[in-house]
Amino acid sequence: MGALVYYATAIPWEFPGFGVGACFDALLALHDQWLRGEPLVMREHRFLLVARRPPAQAAA
């Protein structure tokens, strides 16, 4: 759980509004799930957009 809390606090743009106090009940539920041997599944979608200026046209 410490690693999960560290991860969530290290990148606040991924978990807006995260705080141990604010999310304590959810963290406790995740901890109980982990103790029962159930996996923690996280799904993320990331995109990389690359924009390039078209090459300049040769003067005719």
N, CA, C and O atoms as a Tripos MOL2 file, in Angstrom:
@<TRIPOS>MOLECULE
protein
  240   239    60     0     0
PROTEIN
NO_CHARGES

@<TRIPOS>ATOM
      1 N           0.8240   -1.1800    0.0000 N.3       1 MET1
      2 CA          0.0000    0.0000    0.0000 C.3       1 MET1
      3 C           0.8730    1.2490    0.0000 C.2       1 MET1
      4 O           0.5150    2.2700   -0.5880 O.2       1 MET1
      5 N           2.0010    1.1600    0.6540 N.am      2 GLY2
      6 CA          2.9070    2.3080    0.6580 C.3       2 GLY2
      7 C           3.3540    2.6970   -0.7310 C.2       2 GLY2
      8 O           3.4490    3.8830   -1.0480 O.2       2 GLY2
      9 N           3.6300    1.7050   -1.5660 N.am      3 ALA3
     10 CA          4.0520    1.9880   -2.9390 C.3       3 ALA3
     11 C           2.9240    2.6350   -3.7360 C.2       3 ALA3
     12 O           3.1610    3.5320   -4.5440 O.2       3 ALA3
     13 N           1.7080    2.1780   -3.5050 N.am      4 LEU4
     14 CA          0.5610    2.7630   -4.2030 C.3       4 LEU4
     15 C           0.3470    4.2170   -3.7770 C.2       4 LEU4
     16 O           0.0940    5.0800   -4.6170 O.2       4 LEU4
     17 N           0.4480    4.4830   -2.4890 N.am      5 VAL5
     18 CA          0.2990    5.8570   -1.9850 C.3       5 VAL5
     19 C           1.4190    6.7350   -2.5320 C.2       5 VAL5
     20 O           1.1740    7.8710   -2.9380 O.2       5 VAL5
     21 N           2.6390    6.2180   -2.5470 N.am      6 TYR6
     22 CA          3.7660    6.9760   -3.0960 C.3       6 TYR6
     23 C           3.5210    7.3150   -4.5640 C.2       6 TYR6
     24 O           3.7240    8.4520   -4.9880 O.2       6 TYR6
     25 N           3.0830    6.3190   -5.3370 N.am      7 TYR7
     26 CA          2.8120    6.5090   -6.7570 C.3       7 TYR7
     27 C           1.7380    7.5760   -6.9690 C.2       7 TYR7
     28 O           1.8840    8.4510   -7.8220 O.2       7 TYR7
     29 N           0.6620    7.4970   -6.1900 N.am      8 ALA8
     30 CA         -0.4500    8.4390   -6.3550 C.3       8 ALA8
     31 C          -0.0600    9.8570   -5.9520 C.2       8 ALA8
     32 O          -0.5820   10.8200   -6.5140 O.2       8 ALA8
     33 N           0.8420   10.0000   -4.9960 N.am      9 THR9
     34 CA          1.2620   11.3440   -4.5880 C.3       9 THR9
     35 C           2.3780   11.8800   -5.4800 C.2       9 THR9
     36 O           2.5520   13.0940   -5.5850 O.2       9 THR9
     37 N           3.1380   10.9890   -6.1250 N.am     10 ALA10
     38 CA          4.2420   11.4290   -6.9790 C.3      10 ALA10
     39 C           3.7570   12.0130   -8.2950 C.2      10 ALA10
     40 O           4.4320   12.8530   -8.8890 O.2      10 ALA10
     41 N           2.5840   11.5710   -8.7560 N.am     11 ILE11
     42 CA          2.0520   12.0780  -10.0220 C.3      11 ILE11
     43 C           0.6130   12.5590   -9.7930 C.2      11 ILE11
     44 O          -0.3390   11.8600  -10.1390 O.2      11 ILE11
     45 N           0.4610   13.7360   -9.2170 N.am     12 PRO12
     46 CA         -0.8690   14.2240   -8.8450 C.3      12 PRO12
     47 C          -1.8120   14.4360  -10.0230 C.2      12 PRO12
     48 O          -3.0290   14.4330   -9.8350 O.2      12 PRO12
     49 N          -1.2880   14.6200  -11.2320 N.am     13 TRP13
     50 CA         -2.1730   14.8000  -12.3870 C.3      13 TRP13
     51 C          -2.9130   13.5070  -12.7410 C.2      13 TRP13
     52 O          -3.9450   13.5560  -13.4110 O.2      13 TRP13
     53 N          -2.4110   12.3730  -12.3080 N.am     14 GLU14
     54 CA         -3.0930   11.1030  -12.5500 C.3      14 GLU14
     55 C          -4.1870   10.8330  -11.5210 C.2      14 GLU14
     56 O          -5.1630   10.1430  -11.8140 O.2      14 GLU14
     57 N          -4.0220   11.3790  -10.3140 N.am     15 PHE15
     58 CA         -4.9700   11.1500   -9.2220 C.3      15 PHE15
     59 C          -5.3570   12.4830   -8.5880 C.2      15 PHE15
     60 O          -4.9830   12.7490   -7.4450 O.2      15 PHE15
     61 N          -6.0970   13.3250   -9.3060 N.am     16 PRO16
     62 CA         -6.4520   14.6290   -8.7360 C.3      16 PRO16
     63 C          -7.2840   14.4680   -7.4620 C.2      16 PRO16
     64 O          -8.2060   13.6540   -7.4090 O.2      16 PRO16
     65 N          -6.9510   15.2410   -6.4540 N.am     17 GLY17
     66 CA         -7.6870   15.2030   -5.2000 C.3      17 GLY17
     67 C          -7.2880   14.0660   -4.2870 C.2      17 GLY17
     68 O          -7.9230   13.8520   -3.2550 O.2      17 GLY17
     69 N          -6.2300   13.3200   -4.6520 N.am     18 PHE18
     70 CA         -5.8210   12.1940   -3.8110 C.3      18 PHE18
     71 C          -5.1620   12.6990   -2.5430 C.2      18 PHE18
     72 O          -4.3700   13.6410   -2.5640 O.2      18 PHE18
     73 N          -5.4960   12.0690   -1.4650 N.am     19 GLY19
     74 CA         -4.8590   12.2800   -0.1740 C.3      19 GLY19
     75 C          -5.1910   11.0800    0.6930 C.2      19 GLY19
     76 O          -6.2710   10.5020    0.5680 O.2      19 GLY19
     77 N          -4.2780   10.7020    1.5670 N.am     20 VAL20
     78 CA         -4.5170    9.5280    2.4050 C.3      20 VAL20
     79 C          -5.7720    9.7240    3.2430 C.2      20 VAL20
     80 O          -6.5870    8.8090    3.3640 O.2      20 VAL20
     81 N          -5.9320   10.9030    3.8180 N.am     21 GLY21
     82 CA         -7.1210   11.1620    4.6390 C.3      21 GLY21
     83 C          -8.4020   11.1270    3.8260 C.2      21 GLY21
     84 O          -9.4140   10.5820    4.2670 O.2      21 GLY21
     85 N          -8.3530   11.7060    2.6430 N.am     22 ALA22
     86 CA         -9.5510   11.7700    1.8010 C.3      22 ALA22
     87 C          -9.9120   10.4060    1.2180 C.2      22 ALA22
     88 O         -11.0860   10.1320    0.9700 O.2      22 ALA22
     89 N          -8.9260    9.5590    1.0000 N.am     23 CYS23
     90 CA         -9.1540    8.2670    0.3480 C.3      23 CYS23
     91 C          -8.9180    7.0870    1.2910 C.2      23 CYS23
     92 O          -8.7290    5.9590    0.8360 O.2      23 CYS23
     93 N          -8.9290    7.3380    2.5920 N.am     24 PHE24
     94 CA         -8.5780    6.2930    3.5530 C.3      24 PHE24
     95 C          -9.4670    5.0610    3.4280 C.2      24 PHE24
     96 O          -8.9570    3.9400    3.4270 O.2      24 PHE24
     97 N         -10.7680    5.2380    3.3240 N.am     25 ASP25
     98 CA        -11.6770    4.0920    3.2440 C.3      25 ASP25
     99 C         -11.4090    3.2570    1.9860 C.2      25 ASP25
    100 O         -11.4190    2.0270    2.0420 O.2      25 ASP25
    101 N         -11.1730    3.9190    0.8640 N.am     26 ALA26
    102 CA        -10.8810    3.1980   -0.3690 C.3      26 ALA26
    103 C          -9.5390    2.4770   -0.2680 C.2      26 ALA26
    104 O          -9.4030    1.3500   -0.7450 O.2      26 ALA26
    105 N          -8.5490    3.1200    0.3480 N.am     27 LEU27
    106 CA         -7.2490    2.4790    0.5340 C.3      27 LEU27
    107 C          -7.3610    1.2610    1.4400 C.2      27 LEU27
    108 O          -6.7260    0.2360    1.1940 O.2      27 LEU27
    109 N          -8.1630    1.3750    2.4810 N.am     28 LEU28
    110 CA         -8.3770    0.2520    3.3890 C.3      28 LEU28
    111 C          -9.0520   -0.9160    2.6600 C.2      28 LEU28
    112 O          -8.6920   -2.0740    2.8710 O.2      28 LEU28
    113 N         -10.0180   -0.6120    1.8120 N.am     29 ALA29
    114 CA        -10.6830   -1.6510    1.0380 C.3      29 ALA29
    115 C          -9.7090   -2.3190    0.0730 C.2      29 ALA29
    116 O          -9.7450   -3.5370   -0.1020 O.2      29 ALA29
    117 N          -8.8340   -1.5230   -0.5570 N.am     30 LEU30
    118 CA         -7.8250   -2.0950   -1.4500 C.3      30 LEU30
    119 C          -6.8510   -2.9770   -0.6830 C.2      30 LEU30
    120 O          -6.4370   -4.0260   -1.1750 O.2      30 LEU30
    121 N          -6.4890   -2.5540    0.5120 N.am     31 HIS31
    122 CA         -5.5860   -3.3490    1.3500 C.3      31 HIS31
    123 C          -6.2270   -4.6880    1.7160 C.2      31 HIS31
    124 O          -5.5720   -5.7290    1.6550 O.2      31 HIS31
    125 N          -7.4840   -4.6630    2.0900 N.am     32 ASP32
    126 CA         -8.1950   -5.9010    2.4130 C.3      32 ASP32
    127 C          -8.2740   -6.8110    1.1870 C.2      32 ASP32
    128 O          -8.1050   -8.0250    1.3000 O.2      32 ASP32
    129 N          -8.5280   -6.2300    0.0300 N.am     33 GLN33
    130 CA         -8.5790   -6.9910   -1.2210 C.3      33 GLN33
    131 C          -7.2310   -7.6600   -1.4750 C.2      33 GLN33
    132 O          -7.1760   -8.8300   -1.8560 O.2      33 GLN33
    133 N          -6.1640   -6.9290   -1.2670 N.am     34 TRP34
    134 CA         -4.8130   -7.4490   -1.4720 C.3      34 TRP34
    135 C          -4.5120   -8.5770   -0.4890 C.2      34 TRP34
    136 O          -3.9060   -9.5810   -0.8650 O.2      34 TRP34
    137 N          -4.9280   -8.4210    0.7650 N.am     35 LEU35
    138 CA         -4.7020   -9.4680    1.7680 C.3      35 LEU35
    139 C          -5.4550  -10.7590    1.4330 C.2      35 LEU35
    140 O          -5.0040  -11.8500    1.7810 O.2      35 LEU35
    141 N          -6.5930  -10.6350    0.7620 N.am     36 ARG36
    142 CA         -7.3520  -11.8140    0.3440 C.3      36 ARG36
    143 C          -6.7410  -12.4750   -0.8930 C.2      36 ARG36
    144 O          -7.2200  -13.5180   -1.3390 O.2      36 ARG36
    145 N          -5.6970  -11.8800   -1.4400 N.am     37 GLY37
    146 CA         -5.0320  -12.4410   -2.6120 C.3      37 GLY37
    147 C          -5.6440  -12.0280   -3.9260 C.2      37 GLY37
    148 O          -5.2880  -12.5680   -4.9730 O.2      37 GLY37
    149 N          -6.5600  -11.0780   -3.8900 N.am     38 GLU38
    150 CA         -7.1740  -10.5940   -5.1230 C.3      38 GLU38
    151 C          -6.2430   -9.5790   -5.7810 C.2      38 GLU38
    152 O          -5.6150   -8.7710   -5.0980 O.2      38 GLU38
    153 N          -6.1580   -9.6230   -7.0970 N.am     39 PRO39
    154 CA         -5.2380   -8.6980   -7.7740 C.3      39 PRO39
    155 C          -5.7720   -7.2650   -7.7940 C.2      39 PRO39
    156 O          -6.9790   -7.0270   -7.7430 O.2      39 PRO39
    157 N          -4.8520   -6.3430   -7.8680 N.am     40 LEU40
    158 CA         -5.1910   -4.9380   -8.0710 C.3      40 LEU40
    159 C          -4.9840   -4.6630   -9.5490 C.2      40 LEU40
    160 O          -3.8550   -4.6750  -10.0390 O.2      40 LEU40
    161 N          -6.0580   -4.4190  -10.2470 N.am     41 VAL41
    162 CA         -6.0000   -4.2160  -11.6910 C.3      41 VAL41
    163 C          -6.1350   -2.7260  -11.9770 C.2      41 VAL41
    164 O          -7.0820   -2.0770  -11.5320 O.2      41 VAL41
    165 N          -5.1810   -2.1990  -12.7220 N.am     42 MET42
    166 CA         -5.2200   -0.7900  -13.1160 C.3      42 MET42
    167 C          -5.1650   -0.7390  -14.6280 C.2      42 MET42
    168 O          -4.3340   -1.3970  -15.2540 O.2      42 MET42
    169 N          -6.0430    0.0370  -15.2000 N.am     43 ARG43
    170 CA         -6.0620    0.2000  -16.6520 C.3      43 ARG43
    171 C          -5.8100    1.6670  -16.9780 C.2      43 ARG43
    172 O          -6.4400    2.5680  -16.4250 O.2      43 ARG43
    173 N          -4.8840    1.8710  -17.8790 N.am     44 GLU44
    174 CA         -4.5590    3.2250  -18.2940 C.3      44 GLU44
    175 C          -4.4700    3.2580  -19.8130 C.2      44 GLU44
    176 O          -4.0750    2.2790  -20.4460 O.2      44 GLU44
    177 N          -4.8310    4.3610  -20.3710 N.am     45 HIS45
    178 CA         -4.6810    4.5830  -21.7970 C.3      45 HIS45
    179 C          -3.8200    5.8330  -21.9600 C.2      45 HIS45
    180 O          -4.1310    6.8890  -21.4100 O.2      45 HIS45
    181 N          -2.7700    5.7020  -22.6960 N.am     46 ARG46
    182 CA         -1.8840    6.8370  -22.9300 C.3      46 ARG46
    183 C          -1.7140    7.0130  -24.4300 C.2      46 ARG46
    184 O          -1.6530    6.0420  -25.1830 O.2      46 ARG46
    185 N          -1.6380    8.2430  -24.8390 N.am     47 PHE47
    186 CA         -1.5050    8.5540  -26.2500 C.3      47 PHE47
    187 C          -0.3520    9.5260  -26.4350 C.2      47 PHE47
    188 O          -0.1310   10.4060  -25.6030 O.2      47 PHE47
    189 N           0.3570    9.3690  -27.4920 N.am     48 LEU48
    190 CA          1.4130   10.3030  -27.8680 C.3      48 LEU48
    191 C           1.0390   10.8600  -29.2350 C.2      48 LEU48
    192 O           0.9520   10.1180  -30.2130 O.2      48 LEU48
    193 N           0.8230   12.1470  -29.2980 N.am     49 LEU49
    194 CA          0.4960   12.8090  -30.5650 C.3      49 LEU49
    195 C           1.7110   13.6000  -31.0120 C.2      49 LEU49
    196 O           2.2810   14.3750  -30.2430 O.2      49 LEU49
    197 N           2.0970   13.3990  -32.2490 N.am     50 VAL50
    198 CA          3.2390   14.1160  -32.8040 C.3      50 VAL50
    199 C           2.7390   14.9450  -33.9750 C.2      50 VAL50
    200 O           2.1580   14.4100  -34.9190 O.2      50 VAL50
    201 N           2.9650   16.2430  -33.9140 N.am     51 ALA51
    202 CA          2.5700   17.1450  -35.0030 C.3      51 ALA51
    203 C           3.8330   17.6650  -35.6800 C.2      51 ALA51
    204 O           4.7790   18.1010  -35.0240 O.2      51 ALA51
    205 N           3.8220   17.6100  -36.9780 N.am     52 ARG52
    206 CA          4.9740   18.1060  -37.7300 C.3      52 ARG52
    207 C           4.4980   19.0680  -38.8030 C.2      52 ARG52
    208 O           3.4560   18.8730  -39.4280 O.2      52 ARG52
    209 N           5.2770   20.0930  -38.9930 N.am     53 ARG53
    210 CA          4.9840   21.0490  -40.0550 C.3      53 ARG53
    211 C           5.3360   20.3900  -41.3940 C.2      53 ARG53
    212 O           6.3930   19.7710  -41.5190 O.2      53 ARG53
    213 N           4.4590   20.5200  -42.3920 N.am     54 PRO54
    214 CA          4.8050   19.9300  -43.6860 C.3      54 PRO54
    215 C           6.0260   20.6330  -44.2800 C.2      54 PRO54
    216 O           6.2640   21.8080  -44.0000 O.2      54 PRO54
    217 N           6.7850   19.9300  -45.0840 N.am     55 PRO55
    218 CA          7.9710   20.5710  -45.6610 C.3      55 PRO55
    219 C           7.5820   21.7620  -46.5390 C.2      55 PRO55
    220 O           6.5290   21.7650  -47.1770 O.2      55 PRO55
    221 N           8.4360   22.7460  -46.5570 N.am     56 ALA56
    222 CA          8.1650   23.9450  -47.3740 C.3      56 ALA56
    223 C           8.1660   23.5720  -48.8530 C.2      56 ALA56
    224 O           8.9790   22.7570  -49.2920 O.2      56 ALA56
    225 N           7.2740   24.1550  -49.6040 N.am     57 GLN57
    226 CA          7.1870   23.9110  -51.0490 C.3      57 GLN57
    227 C           8.2770   24.7050  -51.7590 C.2      57 GLN57
    228 O           8.5470   25.8570  -51.4200 O.2      57 GLN57
    229 N           8.8840   24.0830  -52.7250 N.am     58 ALA58
    230 CA          9.9140   24.7740  -53.5140 C.3      58 ALA58
    231 C           9.2510   25.8510  -54.3790 C.2      58 ALA58
    232 O           8.1560   25.6510  -54.9060 O.2      58 ALA58
    233 N           9.9180   26.9760  -54.5130 N.am     59 ALA59
    234 CA          9.3890   28.0610  -55.3340 C.3      59 ALA59
    235 C           9.3700   27.6210  -56.8000 C.2      59 ALA59
    236 O          10.3340   27.0260  -57.2820 O.2      59 ALA59
    237 N           8.2820   27.9120  -57.5050 N.am     60 ALA60
    238 CA          8.1590   27.4610  -58.8920 C.3      60 ALA60
    239 C           8.6850   28.4640  -59.8620 C.2      60 ALA60
    240 O           8.6520   28.2300  -61.0700 O.2      60 ALA60
@<TRIPOS>BOND
     1     1     2 1
     2     2     3 1
     3     3     4 2
     4     3     5 am
     5     5     6 1
     6     6     7 1
     7     7     8 2
     8     7     9 am
     9     9    10 1
    10    10    11 1
    11    11    12 2
    12    11    13 am
    13    13    14 1
    14    14    15 1
    15    15    16 2
    16    15    17 am
    17    17    18 1
    18    18    19 1
    19    19    20 2
    20    19    21 am
    21    21    22 1
    22    22    23 1
    23    23    24 2
    24    23    25 am
    25    25    26 1
    26    26    27 1
    27    27    28 2
    28    27    29 am
    29    29    30 1
    30    30    31 1
    31    31    32 2
    32    31    33 am
    33    33    34 1
    34    34    35 1
    35    35    36 2
    36    35    37 am
    37    37    38 1
    38    38    39 1
    39    39    40 2
    40    39    41 am
    41    41    42 1
    42    42    43 1
    43    43    44 2
    44    43    45 am
    45    45    46 1
    46    46    47 1
    47    47    48 2
    48    47    49 am
    49    49    50 1
    50    50    51 1
    51    51    52 2
    52    51    53 am
    53    53    54 1
    54    54    55 1
    55    55    56 2
    56    55    57 am
    57    57    58 1
    58    58    59 1
    59    59    60 2
    60    59    61 am
    61    61    62 1
    62    62    63 1
    63    63    64 2
    64    63    65 am
    65    65    66 1
    66    66    67 1
    67    67    68 2
    68    67    69 am
    69    69    70 1
    70    70    71 1
    71    71    72 2
    72    71    73 am
    73    73    74 1
    74    74    75 1
    75    75    76 2
    76    75    77 am
    77    77    78 1
    78    78    79 1
    79    79    80 2
    80    79    81 am
    81    81    82 1
    82    82    83 1
    83    83    84 2
    84    83    85 am
    85    85    86 1
    86    86    87 1
    87    87    88 2
    88    87    89 am
    89    89    90 1
    90    90    91 1
    91    91    92 2
    92    91    93 am
    93    93    94 1
    94    94    95 1
    95    95    96 2
    96    95    97 am
    97    97    98 1
    98    98    99 1
    99    99   100 2
   100    99   101 am
   101   101   102 1
   102   102   103 1
   103   103   104 2
   104   103   105 am
   105   105   106 1
   106   106   107 1
   107   107   108 2
   108   107   109 am
   109   109   110 1
   110   110   111 1
   111   111   112 2
   112   111   113 am
   113   113   114 1
   114   114   115 1
   115   115   116 2
   116   115   117 am
   117   117   118 1
   118   118   119 1
   119   119   120 2
   120   119   121 am
   121   121   122 1
   122   122   123 1
   123   123   124 2
   124   123   125 am
   125   125   126 1
   126   126   127 1
   127   127   128 2
   128   127   129 am
   129   129   130 1
   130   130   131 1
   131   131   132 2
   132   131   133 am
   133   133   134 1
   134   134   135 1
   135   135   136 2
   136   135   137 am
   137   137   138 1
   138   138   139 1
   139   139   140 2
   140   139   141 am
   141   141   142 1
   142   142   143 1
   143   143   144 2
   144   143   145 am
   145   145   146 1
   146   146   147 1
   147   147   148 2
   148   147   149 am
   149   149   150 1
   150   150   151 1
   151   151   152 2
   152   151   153 am
   153   153   154 1
   154   154   155 1
   155   155   156 2
   156   155   157 am
   157   157   158 1
   158   158   159 1
   159   159   160 2
   160   159   161 am
   161   161   162 1
   162   162   163 1
   163   163   164 2
   164   163   165 am
   165   165   166 1
   166   166   167 1
   167   167   168 2
   168   167   169 am
   169   169   170 1
   170   170   171 1
   171   171   172 2
   172   171   173 am
   173   173   174 1
   174   174   175 1
   175   175   176 2
   176   175   177 am
   177   177   178 1
   178   178   179 1
   179   179   180 2
   180   179   181 am
   181   181   182 1
   182   182   183 1
   183   183   184 2
   184   183   185 am
   185   185   186 1
   186   186   187 1
   187   187   188 2
   188   187   189 am
   189   189   190 1
   190   190   191 1
   191   191   192 2
   192   191   193 am
   193   193   194 1
   194   194   195 1
   195   195   196 2
   196   195   197 am
   197   197   198 1
   198   198   199 1
   199   199   200 2
   200   199   201 am
   201   201   202 1
   202   202   203 1
   203   203   204 2
   204   203   205 am
   205   205   206 1
   206   206   207 1
   207   207   208 2
   208   207   209 am
   209   209   210 1
   210   210   211 1
   211   211   212 2
   212   211   213 am
   213   213   214 1
   214   214   215 1
   215   215   216 2
   216   215   217 am
   217   217   218 1
   218   218   219 1
   219   219   220 2
   220   219   221 am
   221   221   222 1
   222   222   223 1
   223   223   224 2
   224   223   225 am
   225   225   226 1
   226   226   227 1
   227   227   228 2
   228   227   229 am
   229   229   230 1
   230   230   231 1
   231   231   232 2
   232   231   233 am
   233   233   234 1
   234   234   235 1
   235   235   236 2
   236   235   237 am
   237   237   238 1
   238   238   239 1
   239   239   240 2
@<TRIPOS>SUBSTRUCTURE
     1 MET1         2 RESIDUE 1 A MET
     2 GLY2         6 RESIDUE 1 A GLY
     3 ALA3        10 RESIDUE 1 A ALA
     4 LEU4        14 RESIDUE 1 A LEU
     5 VAL5        18 RESIDUE 1 A VAL
     6 TYR6        22 RESIDUE 1 A TYR
     7 TYR7        26 RESIDUE 1 A TYR
     8 ALA8        30 RESIDUE 1 A ALA
     9 THR9        34 RESIDUE 1 A THR
    10 ALA10       38 RESIDUE 1 A ALA
    11 ILE11       42 RESIDUE 1 A ILE
    12 PRO12       46 RESIDUE 1 A PRO
    13 TRP13       50 RESIDUE 1 A TRP
    14 GLU14       54 RESIDUE 1 A GLU
    15 PHE15       58 RESIDUE 1 A PHE
    16 PRO16       62 RESIDUE 1 A PRO
    17 GLY17       66 RESIDUE 1 A GLY
    18 PHE18       70 RESIDUE 1 A PHE
    19 GLY19       74 RESIDUE 1 A GLY
    20 VAL20       78 RESIDUE 1 A VAL
    21 GLY21       82 RESIDUE 1 A GLY
    22 ALA22       86 RESIDUE 1 A ALA
    23 CYS23       90 RESIDUE 1 A CYS
    24 PHE24       94 RESIDUE 1 A PHE
    25 ASP25       98 RESIDUE 1 A ASP
    26 ALA26      102 RESIDUE 1 A ALA
    27 LEU27      106 RESIDUE 1 A LEU
    28 LEU28      110 RESIDUE 1 A LEU
    29 ALA29      114 RESIDUE 1 A ALA
    30 LEU30      118 RESIDUE 1 A LEU
    31 HIS31      122 RESIDUE 1 A HIS
    32 ASP32      126 RESIDUE 1 A ASP
    33 GLN33      130 RESIDUE 1 A GLN
    34 TRP34      134 RESIDUE 1 A TRP
    35 LEU35      138 RESIDUE 1 A LEU
    36 ARG36      142 RESIDUE 1 A ARG
    37 GLY37      146 RESIDUE 1 A GLY
    38 GLU38      150 RESIDUE 1 A GLU
    39 PRO39      154 RESIDUE 1 A PRO
    40 LEU40      158 RESIDUE 1 A LEU
    41 VAL41      162 RESIDUE 1 A VAL
    42 MET42      166 RESIDUE 1 A MET
    43 ARG43      170 RESIDUE 1 A ARG
    44 GLU44      174 RESIDUE 1 A GLU
    45 HIS45      178 RESIDUE 1 A HIS
    46 ARG46      182 RESIDUE 1 A ARG
    47 PHE47      186 RESIDUE 1 A PHE
    48 LEU48      190 RESIDUE 1 A LEU
    49 LEU49      194 RESIDUE 1 A LEU
    50 VAL50      198 RESIDUE 1 A VAL
    51 ALA51      202 RESIDUE 1 A ALA
    52 ARG52      206 RESIDUE 1 A ARG
    53 ARG53      210 RESIDUE 1 A ARG
    54 PRO54      214 RESIDUE 1 A PRO
    55 PRO55      218 RESIDUE 1 A PRO
    56 ALA56      222 RESIDUE 1 A ALA
    57 GLN57      226 RESIDUE 1 A GLN
    58 ALA58      230 RESIDUE 1 A ALA
    59 ALA59      234 RESIDUE 1 A ALA
    60 ALA60      238 RESIDUE 1 A ALA
